[in-house]
């Protein structure tokens, strides 16, 4: 993955650094009686993959403790999973969970969110609190609303919405964005947090990830990641991944206090001098299309049920966002922005342009998701050096989300042109790739590579559809002109992601002087049929010169 895209036969590693790359004959001179020799039998070796947008500890809490709805693909499955979990755990005083999709609910519930009465019919005497798969919407039963004193008189808060019945004014059962601050989140012990992180790391290990940009638990209103769990795992020698950490800066709190906390965490982990670095400030400027909270330049379609002029809302007032960006850059942090609607993307670019002009430097600022965009904003990102953190896992017509939410809410033209990819490449934007795990329930990077190359459905068994035999099959194909090649996708997971983390001199390619973060895969991804890329397996992971596993 260097500039020349050279291929080599052998690698020499001393301690945790690569010291030579070349032909077998070039490397033999490094061998002595103390050398450990590993024969990978002609398999393909790549730099370790880098995930530039993951919420730790992934889906661990839901799998280990809660109602896990990520596998529910329709209304019946959703309600059955909720019912079964509650019946199987009568000892619980309160039920939490994650992963439902608003799109599977009928009529107005698809746009607003499911009603509290659906949960009341399953459990009326204990609070039930479920967060959607994207982490932006909470669904509460009546007991939960009562426990947290959320009534028809409760006003909306900055950056949040309490959905209410248009006829009665009573709470619908849905809290969006910052309104999730109104209930008490589930808490975990230090031991549970460490165990959850260890569980998540095993998922990342098997897919060959050796570095991540980590953010707080997805769906949580706590802006701070699980620092104690990461530190505890590292202290025990069990951390097999480099972690750059992003702390969210929320519009509902004082930005100066949050930036000060970010600085304190950076100093704390600099003293540790380990695998964990605090590098980034994360901002949400809008929500999601399926939740009706992404901010668009033109109104949503009336199918959303919010009226003919509804465009969604920005979570930050522009002048305050711009000033906060400036403060963050002055403190030497990168900026990572969630923006989905084209108005939110424009606001993020505008604020970054001003901030970067006022605070010159080698910035690696990034906008992620980028679902609905204007062509001129793609070129502006290139001109300003803003990284595009894309999510190719979503770059096809999802059988649920696309047809039940994106198409009816955006209209055909916007829906069929969503999620640009090749346009970024052609404009010269640095592209990275992310699962936004656990928003994507399975963060297998080869699913993303296949989707980026085909712009068509993958993991057909999961979606319960027939196996794809033609990448041009139109049923789930999303704008094939936005396809990219395999090399673009592998760069997105390696050297480009390293660049986005300000670590391109340390990781991201197989070159002397860099850390020995490597993976071995079972076939050459460059020579694999696009439809078979999703079947590629990671056979071995080497992190910091240590063999984490080797199945060859």
C-alpha positions in Angstrom: 0.0 0.0 0.0 2.9 2.4 -0.7 2.8 4.9 -3.5 4.3 2.5 -6.0 1.8 -0.3 -5.0 4.7 -2.8 -5.0 4.4 -6.4 -4.2 6.9 -8.3 -2.1 7.6 -11.9 -1.0 8.9 -11.4 2.6 8.9 -9.1 5.6 11.5 -8.8 8.4 10.3 -7.5 11.7 12.5 -6.6 14.7 10.6 -6.2 18.0 7.5 -4.2 16.9 8.8 -2.5 13.7 9.1 -3.5 10.1 12.8 -3.3 9.1 12.8 -4.7 5.6 10.4 -5.7 2.8 11.4 -7.4 -0.5 12.3 -10.7 -2.1 13.0 -13.8 -0.1 16.6 -13.4 -1.0 16.7 -9.9 0.3 15.3 -10.9 3.7 17.4 -14.0 4.3 20.3 -12.0 5.5 18.2 -11.0 8.6 17.8 -14.6 9.7 19.9 -15.9 12.6 19.5 -18.6 15.3 17.1 -16.4 17.3 14.8 -15.6 14.4 11.2 -16.8 14.4 10.3 -17.7 10.8 6.6 -17.8 9.8 5.7 -19.2 6.4 2.4 -17.9 5.2 2.4 -20.2 2.2 1.9 -17.6 -0.5 -1.2 -16.1 1.1 -1.9 -12.4 0.7 -0.6 -10.1 3.4 -2.0 -6.6 3.8 -1.5 -3.8 6.4 -3.8 -4.2 9.3 -7.2 -2.7 8.7 -8.1 0.6 10.4 -11.7 1.4 11.5 -12.0 5.2 11.5 -15.5 5.4 13.2 -16.5 2.8 15.8 -18.5 3.1 18.9 -16.9 1.0 21.7 -17.8 -1.5 23.0 -19.8 -2.2 19.8 -22.9 -4.3 20.4 -21.5 -6.0 23.5 -23.9 -4.6 26.0 -26.9 -5.7 24.0 -25.6 -9.2 23.2 -24.4 -9.8 26.8 -27.1 -8.1 28.8 -30.0 -6.6 26.9 -32.7 -6.9 24.2 -30.7 -7.3 21.0 -32.9 -6.4 18.0 -30.2 -6.0 15.3 -31.3 -9.3 13.6 -35.0 -8.3 13.5 -35.9 -7.5 9.9 -39.7 -7.0 10.2 -42.4 -6.0 12.7 -43.2 -9.5 13.8 -39.6 -10.4 14.5 -39.1 -7.2 16.4 -42.1 -7.6 18.7 -41.4 -11.4 19.2 -37.8 -10.7 20.3 -38.9 -8.1 22.8 -41.6 -10.3 24.2 -39.4 -13.3 24.5 -36.6 -11.5 26.3 -38.9 -9.9 28.9 -40.6 -13.3 29.6 -37.2 -14.9 30.0 -36.0 -12.3 32.4 -38.7 -11.6 35.0 -36.1 -10.6 37.5 -35.3 -7.3 35.8 -36.6 -4.0 37.2 -36.1 -2.2 33.9 -35.4 -3.4 30.4 -33.0 -1.9 28.0 -32.2 -2.8 24.4 -31.1 -1.7 21.0 -31.5 -2.3 17.3 -35.1 -1.7 16.1 -35.9 -0.1 12.8 -38.7 2.5 12.6 -39.1 1.5 8.9 -40.7 -1.8 9.7 -43.6 -0.2 11.5 -46.8 0.8 9.5 -48.3 4.1 8.6 -47.4 7.2 10.7 -45.2 5.0 13.0 -42.7 4.6 10.2 -42.0 8.3 10.2 -42.6 9.2 13.8 -41.5 6.0 15.4 -43.4 3.1 17.1 -46.1 3.9 19.7 -45.6 3.3 23.4 -48.8 1.1 23.4 -46.9 -1.6 21.5 -44.5 -2.0 24.4 -47.3 -1.6 27.0 -49.0 -4.6 25.5 -45.9 -6.7 26.4 -44.9 -5.0 29.6 -46.9 -2.4 31.5 -45.5 -2.6 35.0 -41.8 -2.1 34.4 -40.0 0.5 32.3 -38.8 -0.6 28.8 -36.3 1.6 26.9 -35.2 0.6 23.5 -32.8 2.6 21.2 -33.0 2.2 17.4 -30.2 0.7 15.4 -28.8 4.1 14.4 -28.7 5.3 18.0 -30.7 8.5 17.5 -34.2 7.4 18.6 -35.5 6.0 21.9 -38.7 4.0 22.2 -40.3 4.0 25.7 -43.3 2.4 27.2 -45.8 4.2 29.4 -44.1 3.0 32.6 -40.8 4.5 31.5 -42.4 7.8 30.6 -44.1 7.8 34.0 -40.9 6.9 35.9 -38.9 9.8 34.3 -41.8 12.3 34.5 -42.1 12.8 30.7 -45.6 14.2 30.1 -47.6 16.3 27.6 -46.3 19.4 29.5 -42.6 18.4 29.1 -41.1 20.8 26.6 -38.7 19.9 23.8 -35.0 20.6 24.6 -32.3 22.1 22.4 -31.3 19.5 19.8 -34.0 17.1 20.9 -37.6 16.2 20.2 -40.3 14.5 22.3 -42.8 13.1 19.8 -46.4 13.7 20.9 -49.8 12.5 19.7 -51.2 15.3 17.4 -54.7 14.6 18.7 -54.1 14.3 22.5 -50.7 16.0 23.0 -49.7 12.9 25.1 -46.2 11.5 24.6 -46.0 9.1 21.7 -43.3 7.1 23.3 -40.5 8.4 21.1 -37.5 10.6 22.1 -35.1 11.8 19.4 -31.6 13.0 19.7 -30.9 15.1 22.8 -34.3 14.3 24.3 -32.8 11.0 25.3 -31.2 12.9 28.1 -34.6 12.8 29.9 -34.2 9.2 31.0 -31.6 7.4 33.1 -29.2 5.4 31.0 -28.2 1.9 31.9 -25.0 1.8 33.9 -22.3 -0.9 34.1 -19.6 -1.8 36.6 -15.9 -1.2 35.7 -15.5 -5.0 35.3 -18.5 -5.2 33.0 -17.2 -2.4 30.9 -13.8 -4.1 30.6 -15.4 -7.4 29.7 -17.6 -5.7 27.1 -14.6 -4.1 25.5 -12.8 -7.4 25.5 -15.8 -9.0 23.8 -15.8 -6.3 21.2 -12.1 -6.6 20.6 -12.5 -10.2 19.7 -14.9 -9.1 16.9 -12.4 -6.6 15.7 -9.5 -9.1 15.9 -11.3 -11.6 13.7 -11.8 -9.0 11.0 -8.2 -7.9 11.0 -8.5 -4.4 12.6 -5.4 -3.1 14.2 -6.4 0.5 14.8 -9.6 2.4 15.4 -11.1 5.8 16.0 -13.2 5.1 19.0 -16.2 7.0 20.2 -18.7 6.7 23.0 -21.2 3.9 23.2 -23.6 4.3 20.3 -27.0 5.4 21.3 -25.8 6.7 24.6 -26.1 10.4 25.6 -22.9 10.1 27.6 -20.4 11.9 25.3 -17.3 10.2 26.9 -16.0 6.8 25.7 -15.2 4.0 28.2 -11.7 5.2 29.1 -11.5 3.0 32.2 -12.3 -0.2 30.2 -9.7 0.6 27.6 -7.0 1.5 30.2 -7.8 -1.7 32.3 -7.5 -3.9 29.2 -4.2 -2.3 28.3 -2.8 -2.6 31.8 -3.5 -6.3 31.7 -1.6 -6.6 28.4 -4.8 -7.5 26.6 -5.2 -4.6 24.2 -4.5 -5.8 20.6 -5.5 -2.5 18.9 -4.3 1.1 18.6 -7.1 3.4 19.8 -7.5 7.0 18.9 -10.3 8.4 20.9 -13.0 11.0 20.0 -15.0 12.7 22.7 -18.3 14.1 21.6 -18.9 17.9 22.1 -22.6 18.3 22.6 -24.7 21.4 21.9 -26.7 20.8 25.1 -23.7 21.3 27.4 -21.1 24.0 27.8 -18.6 23.6 25.0 -15.7 25.1 27.0 -16.1 22.6 29.8 -16.3 19.7 27.3 -13.1 20.8 25.5 -11.3 21.2 28.9 -12.3 17.6 29.7 -11.0 16.5 26.3 -7.6 18.2 27.1 -7.5 16.5 30.5 -8.1 13.1 29.0 -5.3 13.7 26.4 -2.8 14.6 29.1 -3.8 11.6 31.1 -3.2 9.1 28.3 -0.1 10.9 27.0 1.4 10.0 30.4 0.5 6.4 29.9 2.5 6.4 26.6 0.6 3.3 25.4 -1.7 2.3 22.6 -4.5 4.8 23.5 -4.4 8.4 22.3 -7.0 11.1 22.7 -7.0 13.0 19.4 -10.5 14.1 18.2 -13.6 16.1 19.0 -16.8 14.6 17.6 -19.9 16.6 16.6 -23.4 15.7 15.5 -25.0 18.4 13.4 -28.1 16.4 12.4 -29.8 13.0 12.9 -30.9 10.4 10.4 -33.2 10.2 7.3 -35.2 7.2 8.6 -35.8 9.1 11.9 -36.8 12.3 10.0 -34.1 14.2 11.8 -31.5 14.6 9.1 -31.4 18.2 7.9 -32.2 18.7 4.2 -32.1 21.8 2.0 -35.4 20.8 0.4 -38.3 19.5 2.4 -38.9 15.8 3.1 -41.7 14.2 1.1 -45.1 14.2 2.9 -44.9 10.4 3.4 -42.8 11.3 6.5 -45.9 12.7 8.1 -44.3 16.0 9.2 -46.0 18.3 6.7 -45.0 19.7 3.4 -42.3 22.2 4.6 -40.4 20.0 7.1 -36.7 19.9 6.4 -35.4 18.4 9.7 -33.4 20.4 12.2 -29.7 21.3 12.8 -28.4 20.3 16.2 -26.1 23.2 16.4 -26.7 26.9 15.8 -24.2 27.9 13.1 -22.3 30.7 14.8 -21.8 28.6 17.9 -20.6 25.6 15.9 -18.1 27.7 14.0 -16.7 29.2 17.2 -16.5 25.8 18.8 -14.6 24.3 15.8 -12.1 27.2 16.1 -11.6 26.4 19.8 -11.1 22.7 19.1 -8.5 23.3 16.3 -6.7 25.8 18.5 -6.2 23.0 21.1 -4.7 20.7 18.5 -7.5 18.2 18.0 -9.0 16.8 14.8 -12.7 17.3 14.2 -15.0 14.5 13.2 -18.6 15.5 12.1 -21.7 13.4 11.7 -23.7 15.0 8.8 -26.3 13.1 6.8 -28.6 15.6 5.1 -27.3 18.0 2.5 -28.0 21.1 4.6 -26.1 19.6 7.5 -23.2 18.7 5.3 -23.1 22.3 4.0 -23.1 23.7 7.5 -20.3 21.4 8.5 -18.2 22.4 5.5 -18.9 26.1 6.0 -17.9 25.9 9.7 -14.8 23.9 8.9 -13.7 26.3 6.1 -13.8 29.2 8.5 -12.2 27.4 11.3 -9.3 26.1 9.1 -8.7 29.5 7.7 -8.5 31.0 11.2 -6.4 28.2 12.6 -3.9 27.1 9.9 -2.3 23.7 10.3 -2.1 20.1 9.1 -5.7 19.4 9.9 -7.3 16.0 9.3 -10.9 17.0 9.8 -13.5 14.6 8.6 -17.2 14.4 7.8 -18.9 11.0 8.1 -22.0 9.4 6.6 -22.6 12.0 3.8 -25.9 10.5 2.6 -27.5 13.3 0.7 -25.0 15.7 -0.9 -24.8 18.5 -3.5 -22.1 18.1 -6.2 -20.5 21.4 -5.3 -20.0 20.4 -1.7 -18.0 17.3 -2.8 -15.5 19.6 -4.6 -15.4 21.9 -1.6 -14.4 19.0 0.6 -11.6 18.2 -1.8 -10.4 21.8 -1.9 -10.5 22.1 1.9 -8.8 18.7 2.5 -11.8 17.4 4.4 -11.7 13.6 4.7 -14.8 11.6 3.7 -15.6 8.8 6.1 -18.0 6.7 4.0 -20.1 3.8 5.0 -20.2 1.5 2.0 -22.1 -1.1 4.0 -25.2 1.1 3.3 -24.4 1.9 -0.4 -27.2 -0.3 -1.9 -31.0 -0.4 -1.8 -31.5 -2.0 1.6 -34.7 -4.1 1.5 -36.0 -2.4 4.7 -34.4 1.0 5.1 -34.3 2.1 1.4 -37.8 1.0 0.3 -39.6 1.8 3.6 -37.9 5.0 4.6 -35.3 6.5 2.3 -37.3 6.3 -1.0 -40.6 7.6 0.4 -39.1 10.3 2.6 -36.5 11.6 0.2 -38.3 11.0 -3.1 -36.8 9.1 -6.0 -34.2 11.6 -7.2 -32.6 12.2 -3.9 -32.8 8.5 -2.9 -31.3 7.2 -6.1 -28.4 9.6 -5.8 -27.6 9.1 -2.2 -24.2 8.0 -0.8 -21.7 9.2 -3.4 -18.4 7.3 -3.5 -16.7 7.6 -6.9 -17.6 11.2 -7.0 -15.3 11.7 -3.9 -12.5 9.8 -5.6 -12.8 11.8 -8.8 -12.8 15.1 -7.0 -9.6 14.1 -5.0 -11.2 13.7 -1.6 -9.4 11.3 0.8 -11.8 8.4 1.3 -12.0 6.2 4.4 -14.5 3.4 5.1 -16.4 2.5 8.3 -19.1 0.3 9.6 -20.2 2.8 12.3 -20.3 -0.4 14.4 -22.8 -1.3 15.9 -25.0 0.6 13.6 -23.9 -1.9 11.0 -24.4 -5.1 13.1 -21.5 -7.0 11.4 -18.4 -4.9 10.8 -16.8 -7.3 8.4 -14.6 -5.0 6.2 -15.0 -7.4 3.2 -18.7 -6.7 3.2 -17.9 -3.1 2.7 -15.3 -3.8 0.0 -17.9 -5.9 -1.9 -20.6 -3.2 -1.5 -18.2 -0.4 -2.6 -17.2 -2.3 -5.7 -20.7 -3.5 -6.7 -23.1 -0.9 -5.1 -25.4 -3.9 -4.7 -26.7 -6.1 -1.8 -24.3 -8.4 0.1 -24.8 -10.9 2.9 -27.9 -12.2 1.2 -28.7 -14.8 3.9 -28.9 -12.0 6.6 -31.3 -10.0 4.4 -33.2 -13.2 3.5 -33.0 -12.6 -0.2 -31.8 -14.7 -3.2 -28.1 -15.0 -3.8 -26.8 -12.3 -6.1 -25.3 -13.7 -9.3 -25.0 -10.6 -11.4 -23.6 -7.3 -9.9 -25.9 -5.4 -12.3 -29.1 -7.1 -11.0 -31.3 -4.0 -10.6 -33.4 -4.9 -7.6 -31.0 -3.6 -4.9 -28.5 -1.8 -7.2 -27.8 1.8 -6.1 -26.3 4.2 -8.8 -23.7 1.9 -10.3 -21.8 4.9 -11.6 -20.6 5.5 -8.0 -18.8 2.2 -7.9 -15.1 2.2 -7.0 -12.4 -0.4 -7.6 -10.9 -2.8 -5.0 -7.8 -0.8 -4.6 -9.8 2.3 -3.6 -11.5 0.3 -0.9 -8.4 -1.3 0.4 -6.7 2.1 0.6 -9.8 3.4 2.5 -9.1 0.7 5.2 -5.3 1.2 5.3 -3.2 4.1 4.3 -6.1 6.6 3.9 -7.5 5.7 7.3 -4.0 6.1 8.8 -3.7 9.5 7.2 -7.1 10.5 8.7 -5.8 9.6 12.1 -2.5 11.5 11.6 -0.7 8.1 11.7 0.3 7.6 8.1 4.0 7.6 9.2 3.4 4.8 11.7 0.8 2.5 10.2 -1.3 1.9 7.1 1.3 0.4 4.7 4.0 -2.3 4.8 7.2 -0.3 4.8 10.4 -0.2 6.9 10.1 1.9 10.0 6.4 1.4 10.5 4.8 -0.7 13.2 4.4 -4.4 12.3 0.5 -4.3 12.1 -0.3 -7.0 9.5 -3.1 -9.3 8.4 -3.1 -12.4 6.3 -6.1 -13.2 4.2 -7.1 -16.5 2.5 -7.0 -15.2 -1.1 -5.9 -12.2 -3.1 -8.6 -9.6 -2.8 -7.4 -8.0 -6.1 -8.0 -11.2 -8.1 -11.3 -12.3 -6.4 -14.6 -12.2 -8.2 -16.5 -9.1 -6.8 -19.4 -11.3 -5.6 -17.0 -13.5 -3.6 -15.1 -10.8 -1.8 -17.5 -11.0 1.1 -16.3 -14.6 1.7 -12.7 -13.6 2.3 -11.4 -14.6 5.7 -8.6 -13.2 7.9 -6.3 -16.1 8.7 -3.7 -14.2 10.8 -3.4 -11.0 12.7 -0.1 -9.5 13.8 -0.2 -6.4 16.0 2.8 -4.4 17.1 5.0 -7.4 16.1 3.0 -9.9 18.1 1.1 -12.7 16.5 -2.4 -12.4 17.9 -3.7 -15.5 16.0 -2.4 -17.6 13.1 -4.8 -20.1 11.5 -2.6 -21.0 8.5 
